[in-house]
Amino acid sequence: FPHSQTMSQFTTSRTTTTNPSSSSSLFSLLTSLNTSLSNLSPWQLILLTSSSTLLLSSLLKSLKLQTLFDILNSTPGLKTQLEKAMDEKIDEAARGFPGVKGDKVERELPELGTPTQQILSRMNRMKAQETDILNKKYVSGQVYSNDAAHEKLLNEAYSLFSLTNPLHPETFPSIKKFEAEVIRMTCSMMNGDENTCGGMTSGGTESIIMAIKTYRDWAKEVKGITKPEVVVPVTAHAAFNKGCHYFGCKLVEVPVVADTQMVDPKILERHITKNTICIVGSAPCYSVGTVDPIPELAQLALKYNIGLHVDCCLGGFFVPFAKRLGAKIPAFDFSVEGVTSMSADTHKYGLAVKGSSVLMFRSKEYRKYMYFLCPNWTGGFYASPSLAGSRAGGLIASCWAALMHIGDEGYMENTKKMLTTANAIRDAIRKHPHIDVLGDSHAMVVSMKSDKFNIYHLVDSMGTRGWKINAVQNPSGAHICITMRTAGLENEFLEKLFESVEDVMANPKKYRDTGAMYGAAVWVPPKELSKMMVGLLDSWTDVERGTDEEKEE
């Protein structure tokens, strides 16, 4: 049971509701049992106890964890207590996300329109609270730019084209130009040739989802595969799970090498079947920042005539420049024969406004399967390159502005600063007696582990010192993703990190929030964890819950 308090409450409730007749029956049963066992010798009692324990242990191991939870949830009294405990945990988790203070919650359209200045005044107050949060705490990833002038350019570019829609290129030819050039510039950066092509999406998740849709349709038409399978390392992004779920593909997960946290191509090959439509490699993966051996994976793709998607969403505008700077990163782009598609987020290290990514293909023979076409719709011919129909032209315009403003030299300079910081942090962690680097990373993500204390307590301790680092699991670890906001701050980070290590080792019971949450994942089955995740997502979109409702100032 997750909480002794929950069990004690359940026990108390069962005790207080037991009637005299049931108590008498229980006493009679125990008396009869004692009588039947009284004639046994001590060695027989020991043997019976041991055998019973082994039998019970074997039975419990054979039961799936979810089956056990299903049994518990079918018990009326216990089900109520478990649901209560779950609601308390959801509320506790929701309180970890700050609401907007000092602003009225709106539940209905205002009867009369609100004056412009009043709207902007309210929005500026809200923005000030977020700025205050960012000024008080350094975050891992999340915000990638640290250049106010650049951000002003992006906002101005967006405002110029805020009402445009690439669904109507006859009306907005500038957006068509911007999109085509963003795709071409990104393909060139990834060593694509004149045949390399692609499309823009709303972010890395959509790029990955559209890649799966592409391979599913390609494999069905070209190879006749009707039960598609996608083979990925367990460190691949959860968007692959999402895409396979959406498009009816079987996701086949391959374990990675424990020391390096990279996939072994020989092990991955064992999972390739006649139904495999593509395999996946990360450059780098989110959790530990390692780059999979893309050249070896590419040889498998060629051998079995299947797709190879390189997920470069996080590192798209970092890894190419880090490799040019001499980082120990294997070839990963279209220069490798066998790589058939790639994804790279412009809204991360490309420093564009949130909501833009590029999905690239080696040739149009793949890209045509990305499109959705409906030639017989009553409204006319309908065609769209991605999941969305209408899209925000302002995002595409500001993305083009970002790439043009920074340029190759600017991205190289940014990468050099961030790589220097990441390497300094990695080197210092390797020398520390109580923590170590998790995985063989040479990019901007630095992941750490410890066999001396609960690593999740380190996440909480760093949070009290102004650094929001991320917890990762399977294996347990924590990481920081260096951005331009944290580049050059390696000394400040390491000072707080080492303080936190000493803190959690000296006070092992001081921190529990992150450790308790990820610790539960060890014994709570996914179905039960999903209930908590649903409740948390509900709290973000329900004004009745998780919102600081206060009277308007």
C-alpha positions as CSV (number, residue, x, y, z in Angstrom):
1,F,0.0,0.0,0.0
2,P,1.3,3.4,-0.9
3,H,0.5,5.1,2.4
4,S,0.3,3.4,5.8
5,Q,-2.2,6.1,6.8
6,T,-4.5,4.9,4.0
7,M,-4.3,1.3,5.2
8,S,-4.9,2.2,8.8
9,Q,-7.9,4.3,7.9
10,F,-9.3,1.3,5.9
11,T,-8.6,-1.1,8.8
12,T,-10.3,1.3,11.3
13,S,-13.4,1.6,9.1
14,R,-13.7,-2.2,8.7
15,T,-13.3,-2.7,12.5
16,T,-15.9,-0.1,13.4
17,T,-18.5,-1.6,11.1
18,T,-18.0,-5.3,12.0
19,N,-21.1,-6.7,13.7
20,P,-21.0,-9.1,16.7
21,S,-21.9,-12.2,14.8
22,S,-19.1,-11.7,12.3
23,S,-16.6,-11.2,15.2
24,S,-17.8,-14.4,16.8
25,S,-17.4,-16.3,13.5
26,L,-13.9,-15.0,13.1
27,F,-13.0,-16.0,16.7
28,S,-14.4,-19.5,16.2
29,L,-12.4,-19.9,13.0
30,L,-9.2,-18.9,14.8
31,T,-9.9,-21.2,17.7
32,S,-10.5,-24.1,15.3
33,L,-7.3,-23.3,13.4
34,N,-5.2,-23.2,16.7
35,T,-6.7,-26.5,17.8
36,S,-5.9,-28.2,14.5
37,L,-2.3,-27.0,14.6
38,S,-1.7,-27.7,18.2
39,N,-0.7,-31.3,17.5
40,L,2.0,-30.4,15.1
41,S,5.7,-30.5,16.1
42,P,7.8,-27.3,15.9
43,W,9.6,-28.5,12.8
44,Q,6.3,-29.2,11.1
45,L,5.1,-25.7,11.9
46,I,8.3,-24.3,10.5
47,L,8.0,-26.4,7.4
48,L,4.3,-25.5,6.9
49,T,5.0,-21.8,7.4
50,S,8.0,-21.8,5.0
51,S,6.0,-23.7,2.3
52,S,3.0,-21.5,2.7
53,T,5.2,-18.4,2.4
54,L,7.0,-19.7,-0.8
55,L,3.6,-20.7,-2.3
56,L,2.1,-17.2,-1.5
57,S,5.2,-15.5,-2.9
58,S,5.1,-17.5,-6.1
59,L,1.4,-16.7,-6.5
60,L,1.9,-13.0,-6.0
61,K,4.8,-13.0,-8.5
62,S,2.6,-14.7,-11.1
63,L,-0.1,-12.2,-10.6
64,K,0.2,-9.1,-12.7
65,L,0.5,-5.9,-10.7
66,Q,-2.6,-4.5,-12.5
67,T,-4.6,-7.6,-11.6
68,L,-3.8,-6.9,-7.9
69,F,-4.9,-3.3,-8.2
70,D,-8.1,-4.5,-10.0
71,I,-8.8,-6.7,-7.0
72,L,-8.2,-3.9,-4.6
73,N,-10.4,-1.5,-6.6
74,S,-13.2,-4.1,-6.5
75,T,-13.2,-4.1,-2.7
76,P,-15.8,-1.4,-1.8
77,G,-14.2,-0.1,1.4
78,L,-10.7,-0.1,0.0
79,K,-11.8,1.3,-3.3
80,T,-13.2,4.4,-1.6
81,Q,-9.9,4.9,0.4
82,L,-7.8,4.4,-2.7
83,E,-9.9,6.9,-4.7
84,K,-9.6,9.4,-1.8
85,A,-5.8,9.0,-1.7
86,M,-5.7,9.4,-5.5
87,D,-7.7,12.7,-5.3
88,E,-5.4,14.0,-2.6
89,K,-2.3,13.2,-4.7
90,I,-3.9,15.0,-7.7
91,D,-4.7,18.0,-5.6
92,E,-1.2,18.0,-4.1
93,A,0.4,17.8,-7.6
94,A,-1.9,20.5,-9.0
95,R,-0.8,22.9,-6.2
96,G,2.7,22.5,-7.6
97,F,1.7,24.6,-10.6
98,P,1.1,28.2,-9.6
99,G,-2.1,29.9,-10.7
100,V,-2.5,33.5,-11.7
101,K,-2.9,35.7,-8.6
102,G,-5.0,38.7,-8.2
103,D,-7.2,38.2,-11.3
104,K,-10.8,37.2,-11.6
105,V,-11.7,33.8,-13.2
106,E,-13.8,34.2,-16.3
107,R,-16.5,31.6,-16.8
108,E,-18.8,33.3,-19.3
109,L,-18.4,35.8,-22.1
110,P,-18.6,39.4,-20.8
111,E,-22.0,40.9,-21.5
112,L,-20.3,43.9,-23.0
113,G,-16.9,44.0,-24.7
114,T,-13.9,44.9,-22.6
115,P,-11.9,48.1,-23.4
116,T,-8.5,47.5,-25.0
117,Q,-6.5,49.1,-22.3
118,Q,-8.2,47.1,-19.6
119,I,-7.5,43.8,-21.4
120,L,-3.8,44.7,-21.9
121,S,-3.5,45.9,-18.3
122,R,-4.7,42.5,-17.0
123,M,-2.5,40.6,-19.4
124,N,0.6,42.7,-18.5
125,R,0.0,41.9,-14.8
126,M,-0.2,38.2,-15.6
127,K,3.0,38.4,-17.7
128,A,4.8,40.2,-14.9
129,Q,4.1,37.2,-12.6
130,E,5.6,34.8,-15.2
131,T,8.6,37.1,-15.7
132,D,9.1,37.1,-11.9
133,I,9.1,33.3,-11.9
134,L,11.7,33.1,-14.6
135,N,13.8,35.8,-12.9
136,K,13.9,33.9,-9.7
137,K,14.7,30.5,-11.1
138,Y,16.9,29.0,-13.8
139,V,15.1,26.3,-15.8
140,S,16.3,23.3,-17.7
141,G,15.3,23.8,-21.4
142,Q,11.8,25.4,-21.7
143,V,13.0,28.9,-22.6
144,Y,15.9,28.9,-25.2
145,S,16.5,32.5,-26.0
146,N,18.2,35.1,-23.8
147,D,18.2,38.0,-26.3
148,A,15.5,40.7,-25.8
149,A,16.3,42.3,-29.2
150,H,15.8,39.0,-31.0
151,E,12.6,38.3,-29.2
152,K,11.3,41.8,-30.2
153,L,12.0,41.0,-33.8
154,L,10.1,37.7,-33.6
155,N,7.1,39.5,-32.0
156,E,7.1,42.2,-34.7
157,A,7.4,39.6,-37.5
158,Y,4.5,37.7,-36.0
159,S,2.3,40.8,-35.7
160,L,2.9,41.7,-39.4
161,F,1.4,38.3,-40.5
162,S,-0.8,37.5,-37.5
163,L,-3.9,37.0,-39.6
164,T,-2.4,35.0,-42.4
165,N,-3.0,31.3,-43.2
166,P,-0.9,29.1,-45.4
167,L,-4.0,27.1,-46.3
168,H,-4.7,30.0,-48.7
169,P,-1.4,30.6,-50.6
170,E,-3.3,32.5,-53.3
171,T,-4.0,35.2,-50.7
172,F,-0.8,35.0,-48.7
173,P,2.1,34.2,-51.1
174,S,4.6,35.6,-48.6
175,I,3.8,32.7,-46.2
176,K,4.3,30.2,-48.9
177,K,7.7,31.7,-49.6
178,F,8.6,31.8,-45.9
179,E,7.6,28.1,-45.3
180,A,9.4,26.8,-48.4
181,E,12.6,28.6,-47.5
182,V,12.6,27.5,-43.8
183,I,12.3,23.9,-45.0
184,R,15.1,24.4,-47.6
185,M,17.4,26.1,-45.1
186,T,16.9,23.3,-42.6
187,C,17.4,20.5,-45.1
188,S,20.6,22.2,-46.3
189,M,21.8,22.4,-42.6
190,M,21.2,18.6,-42.4
191,N,23.3,17.9,-45.5
192,G,20.4,17.3,-47.7
193,D,20.7,17.4,-51.5
194,E,18.4,18.9,-54.2
195,N,15.9,16.0,-53.6
196,T,15.6,16.5,-49.9
197,C,12.3,18.0,-49.0
198,G,9.9,18.4,-46.1
199,G,7.1,20.3,-44.3
200,M,6.6,22.5,-41.3
201,T,4.6,21.4,-38.3
202,S,3.5,22.8,-35.0
203,G,6.3,21.1,-33.0
204,G,8.4,18.0,-32.5
205,T,5.5,15.8,-31.5
206,E,3.5,16.6,-34.7
207,S,6.7,16.1,-36.8
208,I,7.2,12.6,-35.3
209,I,3.5,11.7,-35.6
210,M,3.5,12.8,-39.3
211,A,6.6,10.7,-39.9
212,I,4.8,7.6,-38.5
213,K,1.8,8.4,-40.7
214,T,4.1,8.7,-43.7
215,Y,5.8,5.3,-43.1
216,R,2.5,3.6,-42.4
217,D,1.0,4.7,-45.7
218,W,4.2,4.1,-47.6
219,A,4.6,0.6,-46.3
220,K,1.0,-0.3,-47.0
221,E,1.2,0.8,-50.6
222,V,4.7,-0.1,-51.5
223,K,5.2,-3.3,-49.4
224,G,1.7,-4.4,-48.6
225,I,2.1,-4.2,-44.8
226,T,-1.2,-4.0,-43.0
227,K,0.1,-4.6,-39.4
228,P,2.8,-2.0,-39.2
229,E,5.5,-2.0,-36.5
230,V,7.8,0.8,-35.5
231,V,11.0,-0.2,-33.7
232,V,12.5,2.4,-31.3
233,P,15.0,2.5,-28.4
234,V,13.3,2.8,-25.0
235,T,14.9,6.3,-24.8
236,A,13.0,7.5,-27.9
237,H,10.6,10.4,-27.3
238,A,7.1,9.6,-26.0
239,A,5.7,11.2,-29.3
240,F,6.5,7.8,-31.0
241,N,4.1,6.2,-28.5
242,K,1.6,8.8,-29.3
243,G,1.9,8.5,-33.0
244,C,1.7,4.7,-33.0
245,H,-1.4,5.0,-30.8
246,Y,-3.0,7.5,-33.1
247,F,-2.2,5.6,-36.3
248,G,-2.7,2.0,-35.3
249,C,1.0,0.9,-35.4
250,K,2.6,-1.5,-33.0
251,L,5.4,0.2,-31.0
252,V,8.4,-2.2,-30.4
253,E,10.7,-0.9,-27.7
254,V,14.3,-2.0,-27.5
255,P,16.4,-1.8,-24.3
256,V,19.5,0.4,-24.4
257,V,23.0,-0.4,-23.2
258,A,23.1,0.4,-19.4
259,D,26.4,2.2,-19.4
260,T,26.0,4.3,-22.5
261,Q,22.2,4.6,-22.7
262,M,22.5,4.1,-26.4
263,V,20.8,1.4,-28.5
264,D,22.9,-1.6,-29.7
265,P,22.1,-2.1,-33.4
266,K,22.6,-5.8,-33.1
267,I,19.9,-6.0,-30.4
268,L,17.6,-3.7,-32.3
269,E,18.0,-5.9,-35.4
270,R,16.5,-8.9,-33.5
271,H,13.2,-6.9,-33.2
272,I,12.9,-6.2,-37.0
273,T,10.2,-8.3,-38.6
274,K,8.3,-8.5,-41.9
275,N,5.9,-5.9,-40.5
276,T,8.5,-3.3,-39.6
277,I,8.0,-0.1,-41.4
278,C,10.7,2.0,-39.8
279,I,13.3,2.1,-37.1
280,V,14.3,5.2,-35.0
281,G,17.4,6.8,-33.6
282,S,17.7,9.9,-31.5
283,A,20.2,12.8,-32.0
284,P,20.1,13.4,-29.0
285,C,17.4,11.7,-26.8
286,Y,15.7,13.9,-24.3
287,S,16.3,12.0,-21.1
288,V,20.1,11.7,-21.1
289,G,21.2,13.5,-24.2
290,T,22.9,10.6,-26.0
291,V,23.1,10.2,-29.8
292,D,22.3,6.8,-31.1
293,P,24.7,5.1,-33.6
294,I,22.9,6.4,-36.7
295,P,25.4,5.0,-39.3
296,E,24.9,1.4,-38.0
297,L,21.1,1.9,-37.8
298,A,21.2,3.2,-41.4
299,Q,22.8,0.0,-42.5
300,L,19.9,-2.0,-41.0
301,A,17.4,0.3,-42.8
302,L,19.1,-0.4,-46.1
303,K,19.4,-4.1,-45.5
304,Y,15.7,-4.5,-44.8
305,N,14.4,-1.8,-47.0
306,I,12.7,0.1,-44.2
307,G,12.6,3.7,-43.1
308,L,15.1,5.3,-40.6
309,H,13.8,8.3,-38.8
310,V,16.4,10.4,-36.9
311,D,14.7,12.4,-34.1
312,C,16.6,15.6,-34.0
313,C,13.7,17.6,-32.6
314,L,15.6,18.8,-29.5
315,G,19.0,19.1,-31.0
316,G,18.2,20.2,-34.6
317,F,19.9,23.6,-34.3
318,F,22.6,22.5,-31.9
319,V,24.0,19.1,-32.9
320,P,25.0,20.0,-36.4
321,F,27.1,22.9,-35.1
322,A,28.4,20.9,-32.1
323,K,29.7,18.3,-34.5
324,R,31.4,21.0,-36.5
325,L,33.0,22.2,-33.3
326,G,34.6,18.8,-32.7
327,A,32.1,17.3,-30.3
328,K,32.2,13.5,-30.1
329,I,29.0,13.0,-32.1
330,P,28.6,10.4,-34.9
331,A,27.2,11.2,-38.3
332,F,23.5,11.5,-38.0
333,D,22.0,13.5,-40.9
334,F,21.3,13.0,-44.6
335,S,25.0,12.5,-45.3
336,V,24.4,9.0,-44.0
337,E,22.9,6.8,-46.7
338,G,19.9,5.0,-45.2
339,V,18.6,8.0,-43.2
340,T,15.2,8.6,-44.9
341,S,13.7,11.2,-42.6
342,M,14.6,13.7,-39.8
343,S,12.8,16.1,-37.5
344,A,14.2,19.3,-36.1
345,D,12.5,21.9,-34.0
346,T,13.0,25.5,-35.0
347,H,11.3,26.7,-31.8
348,K,14.0,25.2,-29.5
349,Y,17.7,26.0,-30.4
350,G,16.5,27.6,-33.7
351,L,15.2,30.3,-31.3
352,A,11.9,30.8,-33.2
353,V,8.6,31.4,-31.6
354,K,6.9,28.3,-30.0
355,G,4.9,26.3,-32.4
356,S,7.2,25.4,-35.3
357,S,9.2,22.4,-36.4
358,V,10.5,20.9,-39.7
359,L,9.9,17.3,-40.8
360,M,12.4,16.4,-43.6
361,F,12.5,13.5,-46.1
362,R,15.2,12.2,-48.3
363,S,12.9,12.5,-51.4
364,K,9.4,13.3,-52.5
365,E,8.7,9.6,-52.8
366,Y,8.3,9.6,-49.0
367,R,6.9,13.0,-48.5
368,K,3.8,12.4,-50.6
369,Y,2.6,10.0,-48.0
370,M,2.6,12.7,-45.4
371,Y,-0.1,14.6,-47.1
372,F,-3.9,14.2,-46.6
373,L,-5.8,14.4,-49.8
374,C,-9.6,14.6,-50.3
375,P,-10.5,15.2,-54.0
376,N,-14.2,14.6,-53.8
377,W,-15.2,16.8,-50.8
378,T,-18.3,18.9,-51.5
379,G,-16.4,22.0,-50.6
380,G,-13.9,21.4,-53.4
381,F,-10.5,19.8,-53.5
382,Y,-9.0,19.6,-50.0
383,A,-5.3,18.9,-49.3
384,S,-3.2,19.6,-46.3
385,P,0.5,18.7,-45.6
386,S,0.1,18.1,-41.8
387,L,-2.5,17.4,-39.1
388,A,-3.8,20.9,-39.1
389,G,-5.9,22.6,-41.8
390,S,-5.6,26.2,-41.0
391,R,-2.3,27.2,-39.5
392,A,-0.8,30.4,-38.0
393,G,1.1,32.2,-40.8
394,G,2.6,34.5,-38.1
395,L,4.5,31.5,-36.7
396,I,6.0,30.6,-40.0
397,A,6.9,34.3,-40.7
398,S,8.6,34.7,-37.3
399,C,10.4,31.4,-37.8
400,W,11.8,32.6,-41.1
401,A,12.9,35.9,-39.3
402,A,14.7,33.9,-36.6
403,L,16.7,31.8,-39.0
404,M,17.6,34.9,-41.1
405,H,18.5,36.9,-38.1
406,I,20.9,34.5,-36.4
407,G,22.4,32.8,-39.4
408,D,25.1,30.1,-39.5
409,E,27.7,32.1,-37.6
410,G,25.2,33.0,-34.9
411,Y,24.1,29.4,-34.3
412,M,27.8,28.4,-34.2
413,E,28.6,31.0,-31.6
414,N,25.6,30.0,-29.5
415,T,26.4,26.3,-29.6
416,K,30.0,27.0,-28.6
417,K,28.9,28.8,-25.5
418,M,26.4,26.2,-24.5
419,L,28.7,23.3,-25.3
420,T,31.4,24.8,-23.1
421,T,29.0,25.0,-20.2
422,A,27.7,21.5,-20.6
423,N,31.2,20.0,-20.9
424,A,32.4,21.9,-17.8
425,I,29.4,20.5,-15.8
426,R,29.9,17.0,-17.1
427,D,33.6,17.0,-16.2
428,A,32.9,18.3,-12.7
429,I,30.2,15.7,-12.0
430,R,32.5,12.9,-13.1
431,K,35.1,14.0,-10.5
432,H,32.5,14.2,-7.7
433,P,32.5,11.2,-5.2
434,H,28.8,11.0,-4.7
435,I,27.3,11.6,-8.2
436,D,28.2,10.6,-11.7
437,V,27.2,11.3,-15.3
438,L,24.3,9.1,-16.6
439,G,24.9,7.9,-20.2
440,D,27.6,8.8,-22.7
441,S,26.4,12.3,-23.7
442,H,28.4,14.8,-25.6
443,A,25.6,17.3,-26.4
444,M,23.8,20.0,-24.3
445,V,21.9,17.6,-22.0
446,V,23.8,16.6,-18.9
447,S,22.2,13.8,-17.0
448,M,23.3,12.5,-13.6
449,K,22.8,9.6,-11.2
450,S,23.9,8.5,-7.7
451,D,24.2,5.3,-5.8
452,K,24.7,7.2,-2.5
453,F,21.2,8.8,-2.2
454,N,17.8,9.3,-3.8
455,I,18.6,11.3,-6.9
456,Y,15.1,12.7,-7.0
457,H,15.7,14.5,-3.7
458,L,18.5,16.4,-5.5
459,V,15.8,17.7,-7.9
460,D,13.8,19.1,-5.0
461,S,16.9,20.5,-3.3
462,M,18.0,22.3,-6.4
463,G,14.6,23.8,-6.7
464,T,15.0,25.5,-3.4
465,R,18.2,27.0,-4.6
466,G,16.8,28.6,-7.7
467,W,17.5,25.8,-10.3
468,K,14.7,23.8,-11.9
469,I,16.3,20.6,-13.2
470,N,14.3,17.7,-14.5
471,A,13.7,14.2,-13.1
472,V,14.1,11.2,-15.5
473,Q,13.4,7.6,-15.0
474,N,14.3,4.0,-16.0
475,P,17.0,4.4,-14.8
476,S,16.5,7.0,-12.1
477,G,18.3,10.3,-12.8
478,A,18.1,14.0,-13.2
479,H,19.2,16.3,-16.0
480,I,19.8,19.9,-17.0
481,C,19.3,21.0,-20.6
482,I,21.7,23.9,-21.2
483,T,20.2,26.8,-23.2
484,M,21.3,30.4,-23.9
485,R,19.7,31.4,-20.6
486,T,22.1,29.1,-18.7
487,A,25.2,29.3,-20.9
488,G,28.2,30.6,-19.0
489,L,26.7,29.8,-15.6
490,E,28.5,26.5,-15.0
491,N,30.2,27.8,-11.9
492,E,26.9,29.0,-10.4
493,F,25.2,25.8,-11.2
494,L,27.9,23.5,-9.8
495,E,28.1,25.5,-6.6
496,K,24.3,24.9,-6.0
497,L,24.5,21.3,-7.2
498,F,27.3,20.4,-4.8
499,E,25.5,22.2,-2.0
500,S,22.4,20.2,-2.8
501,V,24.3,16.9,-2.8
502,E,25.6,17.6,0.7
503,D,22.1,18.7,1.8
504,V,20.3,15.6,0.7
505,M,23.0,13.3,2.1
506,A,22.8,15.0,5.4
507,N,19.0,15.2,5.4
508,P,17.6,12.2,3.6
509,K,14.1,12.8,4.9
510,K,14.0,16.5,4.1
511,Y,12.8,16.1,0.5
512,R,10.1,13.7,-0.7
513,D,7.9,15.3,-3.4
514,T,9.7,14.2,-6.6
515,G,11.1,11.1,-5.0
516,A,7.6,10.0,-3.9
517,M,6.1,10.6,-7.3
518,Y,8.7,8.7,-9.3
519,G,9.1,6.1,-6.6
520,A,5.5,5.2,-7.0
521,A,6.1,4.4,-10.7
522,V,8.2,1.4,-9.5
523,W,5.2,-0.4,-8.0
524,V,2.1,1.3,-9.4
525,P,1.0,-0.1,-12.8
526,P,0.7,2.3,-15.8
527,K,-3.1,2.2,-15.7
528,E,-3.2,3.5,-12.2
529,L,-0.6,6.2,-12.8
530,S,-2.6,7.2,-15.9
531,K,-5.6,8.0,-13.6
532,M,-3.4,10.5,-11.7
533,M,-2.1,12.0,-15.0
534,V,-5.6,12.5,-16.2
535,G,-6.5,14.3,-13.0
536,L,-3.5,16.5,-13.3
537,L,-4.3,17.4,-16.9
538,D,-7.9,18.1,-15.9
539,S,-6.6,20.5,-13.2
540,W,-4.8,22.5,-15.9
541,T,-7.9,23.1,-18.0
542,D,-10.7,23.3,-15.3
543,V,-11.1,26.7,-13.7
544,E,-12.8,25.1,-10.7
545,R,-9.5,23.3,-9.8
546,G,-5.9,24.3,-9.8
547,T,-6.6,28.0,-10.2
548,D,-6.0,30.8,-7.7
549,E,-9.4,32.4,-7.9
550,E,-9.2,35.8,-6.3
551,K,-11.2,38.9,-6.5
552,E,-10.1,41.4,-9.2
553,E,-7.7,44.0,-7.7
